[in-house]
Amino acid sequence: MINENKRDLIKQIQNEFSKLSKGQKLIAQYIIENYDKAAFMTASKLANKVGVSESTVVRFANALGFEGYPQLQKGLEEIIKIKLTTVQRVEMTNEYSDEDAILKNVLKSDIDNIRSTLEKVDNNTFQQIVDKICTAEKIYIVGLRSSTALGDYLGFYLNLILDNVKVVSHGISDIFEQMLRISDKDLVIGIGFPRYSIKTVDVLSYAKEQGSTIVGITDSLLSPLANIADYPLIAKSNMASFVDSLVAPLSLINALIVAVGMREKEQITQYFDKLEGIWEKRNVYDRSHSDRNS
């Protein structure tokens, strides 16, 4: 179980401040006032900046309950995702100041996010989620703000495979009205990344109160969505300037769609055969290119 105090390290540091040594208090003060910078400093750089020894920095991390400084640093990185405003994100992004390097740096960052997701994703949780998708009476997908595109994408493809999928979104009716008939037989897939939408968290909390099973596709076990979810599915989305990378979450969603499709392979083969006929008759797709090559 995640230590609740680690949800806000700034508050935790403030609570522990009086128990710290003189040197540790200097570190604490610097982090409280400059957490956006401290999160990207090595223990050595932080020590030099504050004017203490590197061992004091390590003992400071230990005093907060971390095994070492790298664990504290990761905690700070998670916190700044939530706390930083868009303006602050733009100001702190020095690595993208060279326009010639933007393409390479952004793509490399996305590759790193996918690699990290692949290394840490829980395959058992993934398979359990596929089971729940295939057996739920109804599936609600909730992805708001920057996660709207992910929610729509997941909903589009699941709707081609299943006939019980509803994408919940801002529209004519209120979001809660769209989920009025939700029950304990239903599955809710919530998608959210920093800065987390309060409305998404509220909707998942409501669904939880109704007894529904909750899947949370998010960036960290410290995420408010993961805290609510019965099945948290983690995809890294480390920021690239003011834009959150959604490449790894999209890849994870692709994997879910393919896994569900393979479970329903016999049924959807007939369904797609029918769809192809409709698409061809109604000229849904441009076939001129393939005709020229034939």
C-alpha positions as protocol buffer text, in pm:
chain_id: "A"
residue {
  index: 1
  type: MET
  ca { x: 0 y: 0 z: 0 }
}
residue {
  index: 2
  type: ILE
  ca { x: 127 y: 345 z: -92 }
}
residue {
  index: 3
  type: ASN
  ca { x: 216 y: 574 z: 197 }
}
residue {
  index: 4
  type: GLU
  ca { x: -50 y: 845 z: 187 }
}
residue {
  index: 5
  type: ASN
  ca { x: 198 y: 1107 z: 314 }
}
residue {
  index: 6
  type: LYS
  ca { x: 404 y: 1060 z: -1 }
}
residue {
  index: 7
  type: ARG
  ca { x: 119 y: 1195 z: -209 }
}
residue {
  index: 8
  type: ASP
  ca { x: 251 y: 1543 z: -124 }
}
residue {
  index: 9
  type: LEU
  ca { x: 618 y: 1544 z: -33 }
}
residue {
  index: 10
  type: ILE
  ca { x: 612 y: 1918 z: 26 }
}
residue {
  index: 11
  type: LYS
  ca { x: 359 y: 1874 z: 304 }
}
residue {
  index: 12
  type: GLN
  ca { x: 552 y: 1576 z: 438 }
}
residue {
  index: 13
  type: ILE
  ca { x: 876 y: 1777 z: 449 }
}
residue {
  index: 14
  type: GLN
  ca { x: 697 y: 2057 z: 631 }
}
residue {
  index: 15
  type: ASN
  ca { x: 560 y: 1813 z: 888 }
}
residue {
  index: 16
  type: GLU
  ca { x: 905 y: 1661 z: 951 }
}
residue {
  index: 17
  type: PHE
  ca { x: 1093 y: 1995 z: 946 }
}
residue {
  index: 18
  type: SER
  ca { x: 1131 y: 2036 z: 1322 }
}
residue {
  index: 19
  type: LYS
  ca { x: 1292 y: 1690 z: 1356 }
}
residue {
  index: 20
  type: LEU
  ca { x: 1563 y: 1754 z: 1095 }
}
residue {
  index: 21
  type: SER
  ca { x: 1925 y: 1848 z: 1158 }
}
residue {
  index: 22
  type: LYS
  ca { x: 2053 y: 2195 z: 1072 }
}
residue {
  index: 23
  type: GLY
  ca { x: 2196 y: 2081 z: 737 }
}
residue {
  index: 24
  type: GLN
  ca { x: 1882 y: 1883 z: 654 }
}
residue {
  index: 25
  type: LYS
  ca { x: 1667 y: 2188 z: 726 }
}
residue {
  index: 26
  type: LEU
  ca { x: 1864 y: 2382 z: 464 }
}
residue {
  index: 27
  type: ILE
  ca { x: 1784 y: 2108 z: 212 }
}
residue {
  index: 28
  type: ALA
  ca { x: 1421 y: 2104 z: 316 }
}
residue {
  index: 29
  type: GLN
  ca { x: 1392 y: 2480 z: 280 }
}
residue {
  index: 30
  type: TYR
  ca { x: 1545 y: 2473 z: -67 }
}
residue {
  index: 31
  type: ILE
  ca { x: 1317 y: 2193 z: -186 }
}
residue {
  index: 32
  type: ILE
  ca { x: 1005 y: 2363 z: -51 }
}
residue {
  index: 33
  type: GLU
  ca { x: 1093 y: 2685 z: -235 }
}
residue {
  index: 34
  type: ASN
  ca { x: 1242 y: 2525 z: -549 }
}
residue {
  index: 35
  type: TYR
  ca { x: 1087 y: 2178 z: -587 }
}
residue {
  index: 36
  type: ASP
  ca { x: 1067 y: 2223 z: -965 }
}
residue {
  index: 37
  type: LYS
  ca { x: 1446 y: 2259 z: -983 }
}
residue {
  index: 38
  type: ALA
  ca { x: 1538 y: 2011 z: -707 }
}
residue {
  index: 39
  type: ALA
  ca { x: 1352 y: 1728 z: -882 }
}
residue {
  index: 40
  type: PHE
  ca { x: 1608 y: 1735 z: -1164 }
}
residue {
  index: 41
  type: MET
  ca { x: 1923 y: 1771 z: -951 }
}
residue {
  index: 42
  type: THR
  ca { x: 2157 y: 1490 z: -855 }
}
residue {
  index: 43
  type: ALA
  ca { x: 2239 y: 1449 z: -486 }
}
residue {
  index: 44
  type: SER
  ca { x: 2579 y: 1608 z: -553 }
}
residue {
  index: 45
  type: LYS
  ca { x: 2432 y: 1912 z: -730 }
}
residue {
  index: 46
  type: LEU
  ca { x: 2171 y: 1962 z: -459 }
}
residue {
  index: 47
  type: ALA
  ca { x: 2441 y: 1938 z: -190 }
}
residue {
  index: 48
  type: ASN
  ca { x: 2656 y: 2200 z: -367 }
}
residue {
  index: 49
  type: LYS
  ca { x: 2359 y: 2429 z: -419 }
}
residue {
  index: 50
  type: VAL
  ca { x: 2257 y: 2419 z: -54 }
}
residue {
  index: 51
  type: GLY
  ca { x: 2609 y: 2410 z: 89 }
}
residue {
  index: 52
  type: VAL
  ca { x: 2602 y: 2074 z: 265 }
}
residue {
  index: 53
  type: SER
  ca { x: 2769 y: 1738 z: 209 }
}
residue {
  index: 54
  type: GLU
  ca { x: 2627 y: 1478 z: -27 }
}
residue {
  index: 55
  type: SER
  ca { x: 2592 y: 1239 z: 267 }
}
residue {
  index: 56
  type: THR
  ca { x: 2365 y: 1496 z: 436 }
}
residue {
  index: 57
  type: VAL
  ca { x: 2137 y: 1485 z: 131 }
}
residue {
  index: 58
  type: VAL
  ca { x: 2123 y: 1104 z: 154 }
}
residue {
  index: 59
  type: ARG
  ca { x: 2044 y: 1120 z: 528 }
}
residue {
  index: 60
  type: PHE
  ca { x: 1773 y: 1377 z: 452 }
}
residue {
  index: 61
  type: ALA
  ca { x: 1607 y: 1127 z: 214 }
}
residue {
  index: 62
  type: ASN
  ca { x: 1638 y: 855 z: 481 }
}
residue {
  index: 63
  type: ALA
  ca { x: 1476 y: 1085 z: 738 }
}
residue {
  index: 64
  type: LEU
  ca { x: 1171 y: 1108 z: 511 }
}
residue {
  index: 65
  type: GLY
  ca { x: 1147 y: 730 z: 487 }
}
residue {
  index: 66
  type: PHE
  ca { x: 1320 y: 676 z: 152 }
}
residue {
  index: 67
  type: GLU
  ca { x: 1590 y: 417 z: 91 }
}
residue {
  index: 68
  type: GLY
  ca { x: 1805 y: 679 z: -79 }
}
residue {
  index: 69
  type: TYR
  ca { x: 1806 y: 1003 z: -271 }
}
residue {
  index: 70
  type: PRO
  ca { x: 1696 y: 855 z: -609 }
}
residue {
  index: 71
  type: GLN
  ca { x: 1367 y: 742 z: -449 }
}
residue {
  index: 72
  type: LEU
  ca { x: 1311 y: 1090 z: -306 }
}
residue {
  index: 73
  type: GLN
  ca { x: 1389 y: 1242 z: -644 }
}
residue {
  index: 74
  type: LYS
  ca { x: 1133 y: 1019 z: -816 }
}
residue {
  index: 75
  type: GLY
  ca { x: 878 y: 1126 z: -558 }
}
residue {
  index: 76
  type: LEU
  ca { x: 948 y: 1490 z: -636 }
}
residue {
  index: 77
  type: GLU
  ca { x: 916 y: 1425 z: -1008 }
}
residue {
  index: 78
  type: GLU
  ca { x: 570 y: 1277 z: -951 }
}
residue {
  index: 79
  type: ILE
  ca { x: 466 y: 1575 z: -739 }
}
residue {
  index: 80
  type: ILE
  ca { x: 575 y: 1841 z: -987 }
}
residue {
  index: 81
  type: LYS
  ca { x: 363 y: 1683 z: -1257 }
}
residue {
  index: 82
  type: ILE
  ca { x: 63 y: 1785 z: -1050 }
}
residue {
  index: 83
  type: LYS
  ca { x: 186 y: 2114 z: -907 }
}
residue {
  index: 84
  type: LEU
  ca { x: 349 y: 2282 z: -1207 }
}
residue {
  index: 85
  type: THR
  ca { x: 133 y: 2517 z: -1410 }
}
residue {
  index: 86
  type: THR
  ca { x: 160 y: 2517 z: -1788 }
}
residue {
  index: 87
  type: VAL
  ca { x: 357 y: 2841 z: -1773 }
}
residue {
  index: 88
  type: GLN
  ca { x: 607 y: 2687 z: -1529 }
}
residue {
  index: 89
  type: ARG
  ca { x: 647 y: 2386 z: -1755 }
}
residue {
  index: 90
  type: VAL
  ca { x: 734 y: 2611 z: -2048 }
}
residue {
  index: 91
  type: GLU
  ca { x: 986 y: 2808 z: -1843 }
}
residue {
  index: 92
  type: MET
  ca { x: 1169 y: 2502 z: -1708 }
}
residue {
  index: 93
  type: THR
  ca { x: 1209 y: 2321 z: -2040 }
}
residue {
  index: 94
  type: ASN
  ca { x: 1565 y: 2411 z: -2134 }
}
residue {
  index: 95
  type: GLU
  ca { x: 1637 y: 2095 z: -2335 }
}
residue {
  index: 96
  type: TYR
  ca { x: 1389 y: 2202 z: -2603 }
}
residue {
  index: 97
  type: SER
  ca { x: 1529 y: 2553 z: -2650 }
}
residue {
  index: 98
  type: ASP
  ca { x: 1738 y: 2435 z: -2949 }
}
residue {
  index: 99
  type: GLU
  ca { x: 1487 y: 2411 z: -3234 }
}
residue {
  index: 100
  type: ASP
  ca { x: 1716 y: 2183 z: -3436 }
}
residue {
  index: 101
  type: ALA
  ca { x: 1712 y: 1927 z: -3154 }
}
residue {
  index: 102
  type: ILE
  ca { x: 1337 y: 1934 z: -3076 }
}
residue {
  index: 103
  type: LEU
  ca { x: 1237 y: 1652 z: -3311 }
}
residue {
  index: 104
  type: LYS
  ca { x: 1511 y: 1420 z: -3186 }
}
residue {
  index: 105
  type: ASN
  ca { x: 1457 y: 1501 z: -2817 }
}
residue {
  index: 106
  type: VAL
  ca { x: 1079 y: 1462 z: -2827 }
}
residue {
  index: 107
  type: LEU
  ca { x: 1094 y: 1130 z: -3012 }
}
residue {
  index: 108
  type: LYS
  ca { x: 1364 y: 1004 z: -2778 }
}
residue {
  index: 109
  type: SER
  ca { x: 1150 y: 1103 z: -2480 }
}
residue {
  index: 110
  type: ASP
  ca { x: 855 y: 910 z: -2624 }
}
residue {
  index: 111
  type: ILE
  ca { x: 1075 y: 605 z: -2682 }
}
residue {
  index: 112
  type: ASP
  ca { x: 1193 y: 624 z: -2320 }
}
residue {
  index: 113
  type: ASN
  ca { x: 833 y: 643 z: -2199 }
}
residue {
  index: 114
  type: ILE
  ca { x: 735 y: 332 z: -2395 }
}
residue {
  index: 115
  type: ARG
  ca { x: 1044 y: 144 z: -2277 }
}
residue {
  index: 116
  type: SER
  ca { x: 975 y: 235 z: -1914 }
}
residue {
  index: 117
  type: THR
  ca { x: 610 y: 133 z: -1950 }
}
residue {
  index: 118
  type: LEU
  ca { x: 707 y: -202 z: -2100 }
}
residue {
  index: 119
  type: GLU
  ca { x: 951 y: -272 z: -1817 }
}
residue {
  index: 120
  type: LYS
  ca { x: 707 y: -190 z: -1538 }
}
residue {
  index: 121
  type: VAL
  ca { x: 362 y: -283 z: -1664 }
}
residue {
  index: 122
  type: ASP
  ca { x: 195 y: -560 z: -1465 }
}
residue {
  index: 123
  type: ASN
  ca { x: 94 y: -831 z: -1711 }
}
residue {
  index: 124
  type: ASN
  ca { x: -139 y: -1001 z: -1459 }
}
residue {
  index: 125
  type: THR
  ca { x: -328 y: -676 z: -1409 }
}
residue {
  index: 126
  type: PHE
  ca { x: -342 y: -630 z: -1787 }
}
residue {
  index: 127
  type: GLN
  ca { x: -494 y: -977 z: -1837 }
}
residue {
  index: 128
  type: GLN
  ca { x: -745 y: -922 z: -1556 }
}
residue {
  index: 129
  type: ILE
  ca { x: -857 y: -598 z: -1721 }
}
residue {
  index: 130
  type: VAL
  ca { x: -907 y: -780 z: -2052 }
}
residue {
  index: 131
  type: ASP
  ca { x: -1122 y: -1036 z: -1864 }
}
residue {
  index: 132
  type: LYS
  ca { x: -1331 y: -756 z: -1710 }
}
residue {
  index: 133
  type: ILE
  ca { x: -1380 y: -584 z: -2047 }
}
residue {
  index: 134
  type: CYS
  ca { x: -1502 y: -910 z: -2203 }
}
residue {
  index: 135
  type: THR
  ca { x: -1745 y: -993 z: -1921 }
}
residue {
  index: 136
  type: ALA
  ca { x: -1883 y: -652 z: -1814 }
}
residue {
  index: 137
  type: GLU
  ca { x: -2251 y: -583 z: -1873 }
}
residue {
  index: 138
  type: LYS
  ca { x: -2168 y: -231 z: -1986 }
}
residue {
  index: 139
  type: ILE
  ca { x: -1839 y: -44 z: -2029 }
}
residue {
  index: 140
  type: TYR
  ca { x: -1807 y: 327 z: -1962 }
}
residue {
  index: 141
  type: ILE
  ca { x: -1496 y: 512 z: -2079 }
}
residue {
  index: 142
  type: VAL
  ca { x: -1407 y: 841 z: -1911 }
}
residue {
  index: 143
  type: GLY
  ca { x: -1123 y: 1051 z: -2049 }
}
residue {
  index: 144
  type: LEU
  ca { x: -1144 y: 1427 z: -2018 }
}
residue {
  index: 145
  type: ARG
  ca { x: -933 y: 1727 z: -2122 }
}
residue {
  index: 146
  type: SER
  ca { x: -600 y: 1607 z: -2271 }
}
residue {
  index: 147
  type: SER
  ca { x: -715 y: 1246 z: -2220 }
}
residue {
  index: 148
  type: THR
  ca { x: -1024 y: 1298 z: -2437 }
}
residue {
  index: 149
  type: ALA
  ca { x: -839 y: 1178 z: -2746 }
}
residue {
  index: 150
  type: LEU
  ca { x: -733 y: 859 z: -2566 }
}
residue {
  index: 151
  type: GLY
  ca { x: -1088 y: 793 z: -2446 }
}
residue {
  index: 152
  type: ASP
  ca { x: -1236 y: 849 z: -2792 }
}
residue {
  index: 153
  type: TYR
  ca { x: -972 y: 624 z: -2951 }
}
residue {
  index: 154
  type: LEU
  ca { x: -1035 y: 340 z: -2705 }
}
residue {
  index: 155
  type: GLY
  ca { x: -1411 y: 383 z: -2743 }
}
residue {
  index: 156
  type: PHE
  ca { x: -1396 y: 387 z: -3125 }
}
residue {
  index: 157
  type: TYR
  ca { x: -1218 y: 53 z: -3149 }
}
residue {
  index: 158
  type: LEU
  ca { x: -1396 y: -122 z: -2862 }
}
residue {
  index: 159
  type: ASN
  ca { x: -1725 y: -24 z: -3026 }
}
residue {
  index: 160
  type: LEU
  ca { x: -1612 y: -214 z: -3337 }
}
residue {
  index: 161
  type: ILE
  ca { x: -1557 y: -525 z: -3124 }
}
residue {
  index: 162
  type: LEU
  ca { x: -1830 y: -500 z: -2858 }
}
residue {
  index: 163
  type: ASP
  ca { x: -2183 y: -360 z: -2848 }
}
residue {
  index: 164
  type: ASN
  ca { x: -2191 y: -236 z: -2487 }
}
residue {
  index: 165
  type: VAL
  ca { x: -1941 y: 50 z: -2486 }
}
residue {
  index: 166
  type: LYS
  ca { x: -2020 y: 411 z: -2401 }
}
residue {
  index: 167
  type: VAL
  ca { x: -1773 y: 700 z: -2412 }
}
residue {
  index: 168
  type: VAL
  ca { x: -1868 y: 950 z: -2143 }
}
residue {
  index: 169
  type: SER
  ca { x: -1791 y: 1309 z: -2240 }
}
residue {
  index: 170
  type: HIS
  ca { x: -1894 y: 1670 z: -2203 }
}
residue {
  index: 171
  type: GLY
  ca { x: -2201 y: 1725 z: -2415 }
}
residue {
  index: 172
  type: ILE
  ca { x: -2570 y: 1810 z: -2406 }
}
residue {
  index: 173
  type: SER
  ca { x: -2624 y: 1607 z: -2091 }
}
residue {
  index: 174
  type: ASP
  ca { x: -2415 y: 1619 z: -1775 }
}
residue {
  index: 175
  type: ILE
  ca { x: -2152 y: 1349 z: -1732 }
}
residue {
  index: 176
  type: PHE
  ca { x: -2327 y: 1206 z: -1425 }
}
residue {
  index: 177
  type: GLU
  ca { x: -2656 y: 1190 z: -1616 }
}
residue {
  index: 178
  type: GLN
  ca { x: -2481 y: 977 z: -1881 }
}
residue {
  index: 179
  type: MET
  ca { x: -2393 y: 729 z: -1606 }
}
residue {
  index: 180
  type: LEU
  ca { x: -2728 y: 734 z: -1427 }
}
residue {
  index: 181
  type: ARG
  ca { x: -2798 y: 363 z: -1481 }
}
residue {
  index: 182
  type: ILE
  ca { x: -2452 y: 240 z: -1385 }
}
residue {
  index: 183
  type: SER
  ca { x: -2446 y: -71 z: -1166 }
}
residue {
  index: 184
  type: ASP
  ca { x: -2217 y: -320 z: -999 }
}
residue {
  index: 185
  type: LYS
  ca { x: -2219 y: -529 z: -1318 }
}
residue {
  index: 186
  type: ASP
  ca { x: -2051 y: -252 z: -1514 }
}
residue {
  index: 187
  type: LEU
  ca { x: -1690 y: -156 z: -1581 }
}
residue {
  index: 188
  type: VAL
  ca { x: -1561 y: 201 z: -1586 }
}
residue {
  index: 189
  type: ILE
  ca { x: -1230 y: 278 z: -1756 }
}
residue {
  index: 190
  type: GLY
  ca { x: -1094 y: 611 z: -1638 }
}
residue {
  index: 191
  type: ILE
  ca { x: -805 y: 774 z: -1824 }
}
residue {
  index: 192
  type: GLY
  ca { x: -612 y: 1059 z: -1667 }
}
residue {
  index: 193
  type: PHE
  ca { x: -264 y: 1208 z: -1667 }
}
residue {
  index: 194
  type: PRO
  ca { x: -110 y: 1516 z: -1503 }
}
residue {
  index: 195
  type: ARG
  ca { x: -253 y: 1761 z: -1445 }
}
residue {
  index: 196
  type: TYR
  ca { x: -537 y: 1527 z: -1340 }
}
residue {
  index: 197
  type: SER
  ca { x: -892 y: 1633 z: -1421 }
}
residue {
  index: 198
  type: ILE
  ca { x: -1096 y: 1676 z: -1103 }
}
residue {
  index: 199
  type: LYS
  ca { x: -1410 y: 1581 z: -1295 }
}
residue {
  index: 200
  type: THR
  ca { x: -1257 y: 1246 z: -1396 }
}
residue {
  index: 201
  type: VAL
  ca { x: -1170 y: 1169 z: -1034 }
}
residue {
  index: 202
  type: ASP
  ca { x: -1523 y: 1267 z: -924 }
}
residue {
  index: 203
  type: VAL
  ca { x: -1682 y: 1044 z: -1188 }
}
residue {
  index: 204
  type: LEU
  ca { x: -1470 y: 744 z: -1087 }
}
residue {
  index: 205
  type: SER
  ca { x: -1552 y: 804 z: -720 }
}
residue {
  index: 206
  type: TYR
  ca { x: -1924 y: 810 z: -806 }
}
residue {
  index: 207
  type: ALA
  ca { x: -1892 y: 487 z: -1007 }
}
residue {
  index: 208
  type: LYS
  ca { x: -1707 y: 326 z: -718 }
}
residue {
  index: 209
  type: GLU
  ca { x: -1992 y: 420 z: -484 }
}
residue {
  index: 210
  type: GLN
  ca { x: -2232 y: 240 z: -719 }
}
residue {
  index: 211
  type: GLY
  ca { x: -2026 y: -79 z: -690 }
}
residue {
  index: 212
  type: SER
  ca { x: -1880 y: -69 z: -1042 }
}
residue {
  index: 213
  type: THR
  ca { x: -1537 y: -212 z: -1118 }
}
residue {
  index: 214
  type: ILE
  ca { x: -1286 y: 65 z: -1191 }
}
residue {
  index: 215
  type: VAL
  ca { x: -988 y: 52 z: -1427 }
}
residue {
  index: 216
  type: GLY
  ca { x: -751 y: 347 z: -1407 }
}
residue {
  index: 217
  type: ILE
  ca { x: -516 y: 413 z: -1699 }
}
residue {
  index: 218
  type: THR
  ca { x: -275 y: 667 z: -1557 }
}
residue {
  index: 219
  type: ASP
  ca { x: 92 y: 753 z: -1509 }
}
residue {
  index: 220
  type: SER
  ca { x: 170 y: 648 z: -1152 }
}
residue {
  index: 221
  type: LEU
  ca { x: 46 y: 454 z: -852 }
}
residue {
  index: 222
  type: LEU
  ca { x: 53 y: 793 z: -677 }
}
residue {
  index: 223
  type: SER
  ca { x: -213 y: 917 z: -920 }
}
residue {
  index: 224
  type: PRO
  ca { x: -560 y: 992 z: -776 }
}
residue {
  index: 225
  type: LEU
  ca { x: -704 y: 761 z: -1042 }
}
residue {
  index: 226
  type: ALA
  ca { x: -484 y: 474 z: -926 }
}
residue {
  index: 227
  type: ASN
  ca { x: -600 y: 533 z: -570 }
}
residue {
  index: 228
  type: ILE
  ca { x: -963 y: 477 z: -676 }
}
residue {
  index: 229
  type: ALA
  ca { x: -907 y: 202 z: -932 }
}
residue {
  index: 230
  type: ASP
  ca { x: -949 y: -168 z: -861 }
}
residue {
  index: 231
  type: TYR
  ca { x: -711 y: -227 z: -1151 }
}
residue {
  index: 232
  type: PRO
  ca { x: -454 y: 50 z: -1210 }
}
residue {
  index: 233
  type: LEU
  ca { x: -272 y: 28 z: -1543 }
}
residue {
  index: 234
  type: ILE
  ca { x: 40 y: 244 z: -1548 }
}
residue {
  index: 235
  type: ALA
  ca { x: 184 y: 412 z: -1859 }
}
residue {
  index: 236
  type: LYS
  ca { x: 462 y: 668 z: -1835 }
}
residue {
  index: 237
  type: SER
  ca { x: 390 y: 1017 z: -1966 }
}
residue {
  index: 238
  type: ASN
  ca { x: 694 y: 1219 z: -1862 }
}
residue {
  index: 239
  type: MET
  ca { x: 646 y: 1572 z: -1982 }
}
residue {
  index: 240
  type: ALA
  ca { x: 795 y: 1711 z: -2299 }
}
residue {
  index: 241
  type: SER
  ca { x: 777 y: 2084 z: -2233 }
}
residue {
  index: 242
  type: PHE
  ca { x: 416 y: 2194 z: -2178 }
}
residue {
  index: 243
  type: VAL
  ca { x: 291 y: 1886 z: -2363 }
}
residue {
  index: 244
  type: ASP
  ca { x: 238 y: 1559 z: -2177 }
}
residue {
  index: 245
  type: SER
  ca { x: 352 y: 1261 z: -2379 }
}
residue {
  index: 246
  type: LEU
  ca { x: 56 y: 1032 z: -2448 }
}
residue {
  index: 247
  type: VAL
  ca { x: 247 y: 794 z: -2674 }
}
residue {
  index: 248
  type: ALA
  ca { x: 301 y: 521 z: -2413 }
}
residue {
  index: 249
  type: PRO
  ca { x: -63 y: 540 z: -2289 }
}
residue {
  index: 250
  type: LEU
  ca { x: -181 y: 509 z: -2650 }
}
residue {
  index: 251
  type: SER
  ca { x: 43 y: 208 z: -2704 }
}
residue {
  index: 252
  type: LEU
  ca { x: -95 y: 46 z: -2389 }
}
residue {
  index: 253
  type: ILE
  ca { x: -450 y: 115 z: -2509 }
}
residue {
  index: 254
  type: ASN
  ca { x: -362 y: -42 z: -2845 }
}
residue {
  index: 255
  type: ALA
  ca { x: -251 y: -354 z: -2660 }
}
residue {
  index: 256
  type: LEU
  ca { x: -583 y: -366 z: -2473 }
}
residue {
  index: 257
  type: ILE
  ca { x: -780 y: -335 z: -2797 }
}
residue {
  index: 258
  type: VAL
  ca { x: -581 y: -611 z: -2967 }
}
residue {
  index: 259
  type: ALA
  ca { x: -611 y: -841 z: -2664 }
}
residue {
  index: 260
  type: VAL
  ca { x: -989 y: -793 z: -2647 }
}
residue {
  index: 261
  type: GLY
  ca { x: -1013 y: -843 z: -3024 }
}
residue {
  index: 262
  type: MET
  ca { x: -829 y: -1175 z: -3001 }
}
residue {
  index: 263
  type: ARG
  ca { x: -1068 y: -1292 z: -2729 }
}
residue {
  index: 264
  type: GLU
  ca { x: -1363 y: -1210 z: -2957 }
}
residue {
  index: 265
  type: LYS
  ca { x: -1193 y: -1316 z: -3281 }
}
residue {
  index: 266
  type: GLU
  ca { x: -1463 y: -1549 z: -3417 }
}
residue {
  index: 267
  type: GLN
  ca { x: -1746 y: -1302 z: -3357 }
}
residue {
  index: 268
  type: ILE
  ca { x: -1568 y: -997 z: -3492 }
}
residue {
  index: 269
  type: THR
  ca { x: -1446 y: -1172 z: -3808 }
}
residue {
  index: 270
  type: GLN
  ca { x: -1807 y: -1195 z: -3931 }
}
residue {
  index: 271
  type: TYR
  ca { x: -1876 y: -844 z: -3806 }
}
residue {
  index: 272
  type: PHE
  ca { x: -1579 y: -697 z: -3994 }
}
residue {
  index: 273
  type: ASP
  ca { x: -1673 y: -883 z: -4311 }
}
residue {
  index: 274
  type: LYS
  ca { x: -2010 y: -710 z: -4296 }
}
residue {
  index: 275
  type: LEU
  ca { x: -1846 y: -375 z: -4221 }
}
residue {
  index: 276
  type: GLU
  ca { x: -1612 y: -406 z: -4519 }
}
residue {
  index: 277
  type: GLY
  ca { x: -1914 y: -452 z: -4743 }
}
residue {
  index: 278
  type: ILE
  ca { x: -2081 y: -144 z: -4597 }
}
residue {
  index: 279
  type: TRP
  ca { x: -1762 y: 63 z: -4626 }
}
residue {
  index: 280
  type: GLU
  ca { x: -1715 y: -36 z: -4989 }
}
residue {
  index: 281
  type: LYS
  ca { x: -2078 y: 25 z: -5084 }
}
residue {
  index: 282
  type: ARG
  ca { x: -2091 y: 363 z: -4908 }
}
residue {
  index: 283
  type: ASN
  ca { x: -1746 y: 475 z: -5028 }
}
residue {
  index: 284
  type: VAL
  ca { x: -1621 y: 527 z: -4674 }
}
residue {
  index: 285
  type: TYR
  ca { x: -1256 y: 487 z: -4772 }
}
residue {
  index: 286
  type: ASP
  ca { x: -1063 y: 608 z: -5075 }
}
residue {
  index: 287
  type: ARG
  ca { x: -987 y: 302 z: -5286 }
}
residue {
  index: 288
  type: SER
  ca { x: -835 y: 488 z: -5582 }
}
residue {
  index: 289
  type: HIS
  ca { x: -479 y: 431 z: -5465 }
}
residue {
  index: 290
  type: SER
  ca { x: -522 y: 55 z: -5430 }
}
residue {
  index: 291
  type: ASP
  ca { x: -707 y: 44 z: -5764 }
}
residue {
  index: 292
  type: ARG
  ca { x: -413 y: 210 z: -5939 }
}
residue {
  index: 293
  type: ASN
  ca { x: -176 y: -48 z: -5794 }
}
residue {
  index: 294
  type: SER
  ca { x: -390 y: -344 z: -5890 }
}
